[in-house]
Amino acid sequence: MAFCLPVNFALAMDANYTPFIVGGRAAGMGGAVSASATDSDAAYHNPAGLGAVKHNSISVSAALYGYQGINIDDRVAPGVDLDATTFVTIPSQLSMVYKLAPDVAGAFSVFVPSQLSVSQINSPSPQSAYSFSINDQTLYLGPSAGWKVNDRLTLGASLFAIYAEHAIFENVVFRKSGSIGSENVDVWNWGVQGVLGAQYQLAEMWRAGLTLESPSWILTGSDALNGGDLQSSWHDLNHQVWDFYSNDVEVNMKTPLSARGGLEWGLAKQYGIEFDVTWHASDNYTELHGTTDAGLDYSNYRKRRNVVDYALGGEYYVDKVWPLRLGGFTSISAQQEVTLQDDNQPDQVDLYGFTVSAGREEGPVEINLGINYIWGDGHALGQPYMDSESTIVKASESYLYFFVSTAYIF
């Protein structure tokens, strides 16, 4: 039996919808801002908040500087783990907010809500070696608008173009058994997604928020993948060869329907606490489809379960100038339990996050510094090798990001 390289790991992150928190204030609040966002964060988390914007602004939630680490037991072969770590820089947000009328504000934003970049080169023994690299990125860009209907109600909408890209390279060599394997995948697609939002002032210290995100509609996508396995016996020189190539891949990396509700208690620019709940719908679809140069059809089928994520955040302003924020969030995997019957399935890892930030907000310049720490454990499919069978193995992920966000208000 020829061994299989872990193509299923390539798109593992699409099973977790919140690998880190996008935004400035939001990044310190664990993402719990759907009821209270009234700055550039609103364009992503709830566009209705733009209706309460009082000034024009340019915001840069610059970069997340951090560490990404993934460990999967027996992933390459029995006894050969995948253990990859990388330091990355992620430019997570750039937004410009402009007052169009006394009760209307618009924004144009670029967000990076998901990015994974890890690699590993390892020789676990004199008889084996492997190299691995993966780069996944999702980018949102587009306009948003918010309208202050009255003193209690604001409404908003966003329309995002979504670019998703996935690239992977793997190479495995087992000298003792005469086995080598290689895989290269580079796929991308463009899609579009709409967001509707509302915020309502329930009482002096209570505010509610609601957003509805449409499924993404795929507009175009393609690219190529190739790879192969070779196994031979040093004794009888019999060879088993398998290879594939395709340069016309139909790509459908999409996001499902989702809804979020939030409730905040507090006073703006003084103190507050918010709790958000997000529901993601189930979805079944074909993610990759095409035909190899040998005329063989292939497809990569995905089945997501519906999941519910939670976020909780609080803030306190010292002297009304120095905001201190603390938050937590979940990112439950939409992948169903890993089974032995599917050789090409994402890993199932539930993630949990902790956030903290501090800043200074006075005059035309605002700046916040903070940390996002995300971790989780779950299961993956250990790859078969030679006459061994696939097994369900342990998987773990951890991410640590330092972030800086700045805004200029004019």
C-alpha positions in Angstrom: 0.0 0.0 0.0 1.5 3.4 -1.0 1.5 5.9 1.8 -0.6 9.0 1.5 0.6 12.5 2.2 -1.6 14.6 4.5 -3.6 16.6 1.9 -6.5 16.9 4.4 -4.4 19.0 6.7 -4.0 21.5 4.0 -7.4 23.1 4.5 -7.7 22.3 8.2 -8.2 25.9 9.3 -11.4 26.3 7.4 -13.1 24.3 10.1 -12.4 27.0 12.7 -14.1 30.3 12.0 -12.2 32.5 14.5 -8.5 31.6 14.6 -7.7 35.1 16.0 -9.5 38.4 16.7 -9.7 41.1 14.1 -9.7 44.8 15.1 -8.3 47.2 17.6 -10.7 47.5 20.6 -12.2 44.1 19.6 -8.8 42.4 19.8 -8.7 43.2 23.5 -12.4 42.3 24.2 -12.2 38.8 22.8 -14.3 39.9 19.8 -17.3 40.7 22.0 -18.2 44.0 20.4 -21.3 43.4 18.2 -23.4 45.5 20.6 -20.9 48.2 21.3 -18.6 48.7 18.3 -18.8 52.3 17.1 -15.5 52.7 15.4 -13.6 51.0 12.5 -14.1 47.6 14.2 -17.8 48.0 13.4 -17.2 47.5 9.6 -16.2 43.8 10.4 -18.1 43.0 13.6 -21.4 45.0 13.2 -21.7 47.7 10.5 -24.6 49.3 12.4 -22.1 50.8 14.8 -20.9 53.1 12.0 -24.2 55.0 12.4 -22.9 56.2 15.8 -19.5 57.4 14.6 -19.0 61.1 15.4 -15.8 61.8 13.5 -13.8 60.7 10.4 -10.9 58.3 11.2 -8.2 56.2 9.7 -7.5 53.0 11.6 -4.6 50.5 11.3 -4.9 47.4 13.5 -1.5 46.7 12.4 0.0 43.8 12.7 -0.3 40.7 14.8 3.3 39.6 15.5 3.3 36.1 16.7 4.0 32.4 17.0 2.1 29.6 15.3 2.6 26.0 16.4 0.9 22.7 15.4 1.7 19.2 16.6 0.0 16.0 15.2 1.2 12.6 16.4 2.0 10.0 13.7 0.9 12.4 11.0 3.6 11.7 8.4 3.9 8.0 9.2 3.7 5.8 12.3 6.2 7.1 14.7 6.9 10.3 12.7 5.1 13.3 14.0 4.3 16.6 12.4 5.7 19.3 14.7 5.8 22.7 12.9 6.3 26.2 14.4 6.7 29.6 12.7 6.9 33.3 13.7 4.6 35.4 11.5 3.5 39.0 10.9 -0.2 39.4 10.0 -1.5 42.8 8.8 -5.0 42.3 10.2 -6.9 45.5 9.4 -6.8 48.8 7.6 -10.0 51.0 7.6 -11.0 54.5 6.7 -14.3 55.8 8.2 -15.9 59.0 6.8 -19.0 60.9 7.8 -21.3 61.1 4.8 -24.1 63.0 6.6 -25.0 63.8 10.2 -26.6 60.4 10.7 -24.7 58.3 8.1 -21.1 57.1 8.0 -19.3 55.0 5.4 -16.1 52.9 5.6 -13.8 51.0 3.3 -11.8 48.3 4.9 -9.3 45.5 4.4 -9.3 42.7 6.9 -7.2 39.5 7.2 -9.4 37.3 9.5 -7.4 34.1 8.9 -3.8 33.3 8.1 -1.7 30.3 8.8 2.0 30.0 7.7 4.0 27.1 9.2 6.9 25.0 7.9 9.2 22.2 9.1 12.3 20.5 7.8 13.2 17.4 9.8 15.2 14.2 9.7 13.9 12.1 12.5 16.4 9.3 11.8 19.2 8.6 9.3 16.7 6.6 7.3 14.0 9.2 6.9 13.4 12.9 6.2 10.6 15.2 5.4 9.8 18.8 4.7 6.5 20.6 5.0 5.2 24.1 4.4 1.7 25.5 4.3 0.3 29.0 3.7 -3.4 29.7 4.1 -4.8 33.2 4.0 -8.2 34.8 3.7 -8.7 38.5 2.9 -11.8 40.6 3.1 -12.1 44.0 1.4 -15.1 46.3 0.7 -17.4 49.1 1.7 -19.6 49.4 4.8 -22.2 52.0 5.9 -24.2 52.7 9.0 -27.3 54.8 9.6 -28.5 56.3 12.9 -32.3 55.9 12.6 -33.0 57.5 15.9 -31.4 57.9 19.3 -31.9 54.2 20.1 -31.6 52.4 16.8 -28.7 52.2 14.2 -28.7 49.9 11.1 -25.8 49.0 8.8 -24.5 46.8 6.0 -21.2 45.6 4.5 -20.4 44.0 1.2 -17.0 42.2 1.1 -15.1 40.7 -1.7 -13.3 37.6 -0.2 -10.0 36.2 -1.5 -8.9 32.8 -0.2 -5.6 31.2 -1.0 -4.1 27.9 0.0 -0.6 26.6 -0.9 1.1 23.5 0.4 4.4 21.7 -0.3 5.4 18.3 1.2 8.2 15.9 0.6 8.8 12.6 2.4 11.7 10.1 2.0 12.1 6.7 3.8 15.4 5.3 2.6 15.1 1.9 4.4 11.9 0.9 2.5 12.8 2.9 -0.7 9.8 5.2 -0.5 9.4 8.8 -1.5 6.5 11.1 -1.8 5.8 14.6 -2.9 2.7 16.9 -3.1 2.2 20.4 -4.3 -1.1 22.3 -4.1 -1.7 25.9 -4.9 -5.4 27.0 -5.2 -7.3 30.2 -4.8 -10.8 31.7 -5.2 -12.7 35.0 -5.1 -16.1 35.3 -3.5 -18.5 37.8 -2.2 -20.4 38.1 1.1 -23.0 40.5 2.5 -23.5 41.5 6.2 -26.5 43.2 7.8 -26.4 44.6 11.3 -28.5 46.4 14.0 -27.7 48.0 17.3 -30.4 49.1 19.8 -30.1 51.0 23.1 -32.4 49.1 25.5 -31.8 51.4 28.4 -29.2 53.9 29.6 -26.6 51.2 30.4 -27.9 48.3 28.2 -27.3 47.9 24.5 -28.0 45.0 22.1 -26.5 44.1 18.8 -27.4 41.6 16.0 -25.7 40.7 12.7 -26.5 38.3 9.9 -23.8 37.2 7.5 -24.8 35.6 4.2 -23.0 32.5 2.9 -20.2 33.5 0.5 -20.9 33.2 -3.2 -17.9 32.0 -5.2 -17.2 34.0 -8.3 -14.0 32.4 -9.7 -11.2 30.2 -8.6 -8.6 27.8 -10.0 -5.0 26.7 -10.0 -3.0 23.5 -9.9 -2.0 20.5 -7.9 0.5 17.7 -8.5 2.3 15.0 -6.6 3.2 11.3 -6.4 4.4 8.3 -4.5 7.1 5.8 -5.4 7.7 2.6 -3.4 10.3 -0.2 -4.2 11.9 -3.1 -2.5 15.6 -3.1 -2.4 15.5 -6.9 -2.6 13.3 -7.6 -5.7 13.4 -4.1 -7.3 9.6 -4.2 -7.8 8.3 -0.6 -8.1 4.9 0.8 -7.3 4.3 4.2 -8.7 1.4 6.6 -8.4 1.3 10.2 -9.5 -1.2 12.9 -10.4 -1.3 16.3 -12.1 -4.1 18.8 -12.7 -3.9 22.4 -13.8 -7.6 23.1 -14.0 -9.0 22.8 -10.4 -12.4 24.1 -9.6 -12.1 25.7 -6.2 -15.0 26.4 -3.7 -13.5 27.5 -0.4 -16.6 29.1 1.1 -18.1 30.3 4.4 -21.6 29.4 5.6 -24.5 31.5 6.8 -24.0 32.8 10.3 -25.7 35.1 12.9 -24.4 36.9 16.0 -26.1 38.5 18.9 -24.6 40.5 21.7 -25.6 42.3 24.9 -23.5 45.0 26.6 -23.8 46.7 30.0 -21.8 49.8 30.7 -21.1 53.4 29.8 -19.1 54.4 26.7 -15.5 55.4 27.4 -15.9 54.5 31.1 -16.5 50.8 31.7 -18.5 47.9 30.3 -18.9 44.2 29.8 -20.3 42.4 26.8 -21.3 38.8 25.9 -21.7 37.6 22.3 -23.1 34.4 20.8 -22.4 33.4 17.2 -24.1 30.6 15.3 -22.6 29.1 12.2 -24.9 27.0 9.9 -24.0 23.5 8.7 -23.0 23.1 5.1 -22.1 20.4 2.6 -20.2 21.2 -0.5 -17.4 20.1 -2.9 -14.3 22.1 -2.1 -12.0 21.0 -4.9 -13.0 19.3 -8.1 -11.1 18.6 -11.3 -9.6 16.0 -13.7 -6.0 14.8 -13.7 -3.9 14.6 -16.9 -4.6 10.9 -16.9 -8.3 11.7 -17.3 -9.3 10.7 -13.7 -11.9 12.8 -12.0 -11.3 13.8 -8.4 -13.2 15.8 -5.8 -12.8 16.9 -2.2 -16.1 16.9 -0.3 -16.6 18.8 2.9 -19.3 18.3 5.5 -19.5 21.0 8.2 -21.7 20.8 11.3 -23.4 23.8 12.8 -21.5 25.2 15.7 -22.0 27.9 18.3 -19.1 30.2 19.5 -19.0 32.5 22.5 -17.1 35.7 23.4 -16.9 37.6 26.6 -15.1 40.9 27.1 -14.8 43.7 29.6 -13.1 47.1 29.7 -12.3 49.9 32.2 -11.0 53.4 31.5 -8.5 54.8 33.9 -9.0 58.6 34.0 -11.1 58.2 30.9 -7.9 58.0 28.9 -6.3 54.7 29.5 -8.4 51.7 28.4 -7.7 48.3 30.0 -9.5 45.3 28.3 -9.8 41.6 28.9 -11.6 38.9 26.9 -12.1 35.3 26.0 -13.6 33.5 23.0 -14.2 30.0 21.5 -13.6 28.8 18.0 -15.3 25.4 17.9 -14.4 23.2 15.0 -17.1 22.7 12.4 -15.5 19.4 11.3 -17.4 16.4 12.5 -15.6 13.7 14.5 -12.6 12.3 12.7 -13.3 8.8 11.2 -11.2 6.1 9.5 -13.6 6.0 6.6 -12.5 9.4 5.1 -8.9 9.7 4.0 -9.3 13.4 3.2 -10.8 15.3 6.1 -9.7 18.4 8.1 -8.4 18.0 11.6 -11.0 18.4 14.4 -9.5 20.8 16.9 -11.6 23.1 19.2 -9.8 26.3 19.9 -10.1 28.7 22.9 -8.7 32.2 23.1 -7.7 34.7 25.8 -7.1 38.4 25.0 -5.7 41.4 27.0 -4.9 44.9 26.0 -4.0 48.4 27.3 -3.9 51.7 25.5 -4.2 55.5 25.4 -7.1 57.3 23.8 -6.8 61.0 24.0 -7.1 63.7 21.3 -6.8 62.7 17.7 -4.6 59.7 18.2 -5.5 56.4 19.8 -3.2 53.4 20.3 -3.7 50.0 21.9 -1.3 47.2 22.6 -2.2 43.6 23.5 -1.9 39.9 23.4 -4.0 37.1 21.8 -3.3 33.6 23.0 -5.2 30.7 21.4 -4.9 27.0 22.1 -6.7 23.7 21.5 -6.6 19.9 21.3 -8.4 17.4 19.2 -7.9 14.6 16.7 -6.6 14.0 13.2 -6.1 11.2 10.8 -2.6 9.5 11.1 -1.5 8.6 7.6 -0.9 4.9 6.6 2.5 3.8 5.5 3.4 0.5 3.7 1.1 -2.1 5.2 -0.1 -0.1 8.2 -3.6 1.2 8.6 -4.8 4.8 9.1 -5.3 5.7 12.8 -7.0 8.5 14.7 -4.3 10.5 16.5 -4.0 13.4 18.8 -3.6 17.0 17.4 -2.8 20.2 19.2 -2.5 23.8 18.1 -1.3 27.0 19.9 -0.9 30.6 18.7 0.5 33.6 20.5 0.1 37.1 18.9 1.2 40.5 20.0 -0.9 43.3 18.3 -0.7 47.0 17.9 -3.7 49.1 16.7 -3.7 52.8 16.0 -6.3 55.3 14.9 -6.2 58.9 13.8 -9.5 60.8 14.3 -10.2 64.0 12.4 
